Amino acid sequence: MPSSSNAHTSLNHTLVAMRPNSQDSLQIQTKEDRAEALLELSISLIESAIDVLRTNITADEQLTRQSTLMPGGTLGKHFRHVIESFRAFLLPLIPSKTSSSYSSSPSPSSPTSSLTSTATPTPTTTTPTTTTTTTTTTEINYDNIQPSSRRPIARSVKACISALEEIRDELISWGDQSRHIDLPSSSSLNQPISGTGVAGENGIAENRNTLGDVMDGTIDVVAITPTKQVMGSTIGRELWYCSLHAIHHFSMLRTIAVHEHGIELPVEFGTAPSTLLYRGLNWKPPTENKEIRVAVKSKL
């Protein structure tokens, strides 16, 4: 099983190390450094959710209890939504994925191959041979829900932890694969690589970290709003979106857990990165009110 190099690292400490006035922040300068920091943040977020389910939210009943503050919501539904968002992100990046928890429909080719592959149409005339190429762009569809996986994840702590561990391991594996990709000089993911071979040839691919190049790879985001919309993006931007989107749902999950269930959660869980950076390591949390009474229940 893959393992993160900084497993169970406090998300708060991970982010504070990147403060503008931090000595460590001087190391976050190159594209590869930024890509590594983004991937590590994503993995840390998933691990923080796993820790919460092992330590704080440990009963199935807690996952399924209907919220009064957020009508229709449950802790399980928020965890499930985060899991499905990351699954949608990973699905086109790992085309060989065979887990039953992922969609069984054919998935697009991986961004590495699809962004560098070309299709050459059959020439219709014999006059001057200009080769026309087309590039296939990978699609991410966050509206593609896998019904068979939904019920257990939102109702079982064990199933929820298992799904999160799968996401974490896939992020780690994808990162490992993306760091060691031979990108030719003609790749749309990369600028021409300088270098001289033993015979004096140029354009030899270097053995280097290519995660930053993969993060820069273009990708289409498909959305149903309710008409189909297709928007251009990059792989890195979508990983950033999944991470910030997860924090947004962890924040709502925190409201339900603390104020309705009376559950104590780590102070950094569900807190925006910018807020953690502003607070710093010496920040002391206020006392959160535990379970509260709601006078009127919404009929929504």
N, C-alpha and C positions, 0 to 999 in steps of 0.2 A: 504494500500500500504506500502511495506517495506520502511524503511528510513535509510540512513547511519548515523552512530553516528557522523561523521565529515562531514556532507553534505556541499558542496560548500567550503571546506577548500582549500586554495591555494596549488596547487601541489608543488610549490617551497618551501613553509614552511614545508610541510609534509616530503619532502626529506631532507631538511637541518637539521631537528631535528635528523636525523640518521647519521650525520657526525661523523667520528671516534673520533673527539675531543669534541663532544657534550655530555653533561651530560645525555641527554635522550637516547643516543646510548647505554649506559650501560644497559638499560632495554631490548635491543634487543639481548638476549642471548640464550634463549631456542628455541627449534623447534616450539613450539606454538607461541612464539613471532614473529619469522620470518614468519610463515604462516600468522599471523594476519597482519603483515606489508605488505606482498605481496598482500593479498586480499584488504586491504585498498588502496594501490596504484592503483590497477586495477579499483576499484570503483571511486577513485578520477579522474582517466584519463577519464572515461566515463562521469562523471559529468562536467569535464572541457570542453568536447565537447558539452554537452548540454548548458552550459553557453555561449559558443561562438555562438551557433545557436540562442540563445535568445537575445544576446546583440550585436554581431558584424556581423554575416552573417545571415541576417534576410529576404532576398528576394529569391524567387524561382529562379529568373533569375541568381542570383549569383551562385547557385548550378549547373546550367546547362551550363554556359558560357564556351566554349571550350578554353583550355589553349594554348598559343603560346609557352611558355617556356617549357612546357611538353606536346607535341602534343598528342592529344587523351584523355588527362586527364581533369577532372572537379573537382570542390570541392565536388560535390555530389558523384562522383564515389569513391573518397578517403574515405569519411564518410561511404559509403555503404560497402566498402571492410573491414573496421575495424569492422563494425557491423556483417558482415557475418563470420568473423574469430572468434569472440566471440560466435556467435551462434553455430558454429561448435564445439567449446570447450564445451559449455553448453549442447548441445543436448544429448549426451550419459550420462551426469551426472543427467539430469532431465527427466527420461523416461516417466513421466506422462504428459509432456508438450503437450498441445493440441492446442496452438496458431497456427493460419493459417500461421503465418510468418515463422514458422519452417517447416522443411521437414515433409511430411505426411508419408514417408516411415517408416517401423518399426525401432525403435531405439534400440541399445543394452541396456542391463540392466545397472543399475547404478553401478559405480565403487565400492561402498560400498558392494553391494550384490554380484556383479560378482567376486570381488577379494577374497571374503570369501566363496563363494559357491563352492561346489564340485559335480562332477557327478560320481556315482559308477557304473561301467560296470557289466553286469551279468557274474558271474563266469562260466568258460567253463569246469572246472573240480571240483572234490570234494576233491582233495588233498589240503594240508595246506592252510588255508584261509588267504591270504594276500590281504587286501583291496587296490585296486588301485584307486587313485583319479586323476582327471584332473581339472585344474583351467582355467576358462574362463577369458580372458583379454578384457577389454573394448577397443573400437577403436574410435579414433578421425579422421575424414576425412575432412581436410580443403578444399579439392577440390569438396566437395558436395555442389553445389550451388542450391539455391531455386529460380528458375526463376520467380515465381509468386510474389516474394517480391522485386525484384530488381528495377523495374522501379519507383515506387512511392518514395522509399527511396532516390534515387539519384536526384529526380526532385522536391521534395516537402519538404520545411523546417519543416512543421508540421509533415509529415510522418517520416522524419529523426529523429526529436526529440522524437517522440513516440517510434520508434524502439530502440533508445539509452536508453530511460527510462525503456523499457522492459528489456534490457540487464542489466542495473544497478540493477533493482529490483530482477532479477533472480540471480545475483551474491550475493546480500545480503541474499536472501532466501537460496541459496545453502550454504553459509557460516554459517548461523544459524543452518541449518540441520546438517552440518558436525561437528559442535561443540558439538553435543549431540547425538553421535552414540554409542550404546553399542557394543563395540568390544570385542568378546570373546578372551580368551587367545590363541586360536589356529588361530586367524586371521592373514592373511598375511600382513595386514596393521599395525600390532602392535606387539611389543614384549610381552611375557607373563606378565600379570599384577599381581603383588604381592598383597596379602591381605588374611585375614582370616575371614570366615563367622561365624555366631552365633553357628554353629554346629562344628566349627573347620575345615571346608573345605577350600581349597586354590583356588586361581584363580578367585576370585570374581571381576567382572569388577567394576572399580571405576567410580564415577560420576565426570568426568573431561573433560577439553577441548580436543577434538579429531581432531581438524582441522589440526594440524601438521601431525597426522597419515594419514589422508585422503590425504593430499598433497603428502605424500610419496608413495601413492598407485601407482602401476605400470599400464601403459596404452600403447597401441600400436597406433602409428601415421601412417595412411595410406596416401600415396601420389601417384599421377599419374605423371610420369616424363620421357617419357610417359608410360613406363611400371609400373605396380603396385609395389610399394615399401612399406614394413612394417617395422617400426623401433620402438624399445622399448623406452619408456620414462616414466616420472612420471606426475601425475596430476599437481603438483606444478610447474614443469618445463614448462609445456604447458601453464599454466596461466601466468608465467613469459614471455614466448614467445609472447603470445597474447598482453600483455602489452607493451613490447618493440617494437613489430611489429606495434602497434597502434601509438606509438610515432614517428616511422619512417614515417608513412603516414601522421601524423599531421604535420611533418616537411615539406613534399612535399606540403601539403595543404597550409601551411603557405606561402611558396614561391609564389604560385598562388594568394592567397588572398592579400598579402601585395604588391607584385610587379606588378601584373596585374589588380587587382581590387582596389588597393589603400585603403584596409581595415586595420585598426589597430587591432592587436590581443594581448592578454596578453603575456608578455615576456616569461613566462614559457611554453606556449603552443607549442608543437612540439620540445621541447628541451630535450636532453637525460638526464637521472637521474644523470649519472656521471658528466655531465657538471654543472648541478644545484648544486650538492654537492661541486664541486670545486669552484664555484662562491661565495657561501654563501649568507647570507641575505643582506649584504651591497653592493652587486654588482649593478652597474648602467648600463642599456642597452645603446648601441650606438644608434644614430638616424638612423632608417631604411629608405632607399630611397623608396619613394612611386612609383606610376605607372611609368614604364619605357617603352621605345620604342624598338621594336625588328626590326632590319633592314631587316632580311631575315626570312621568315617563312619556317620551315622545311616541307618537303613533306612526311615525314614518316607517 
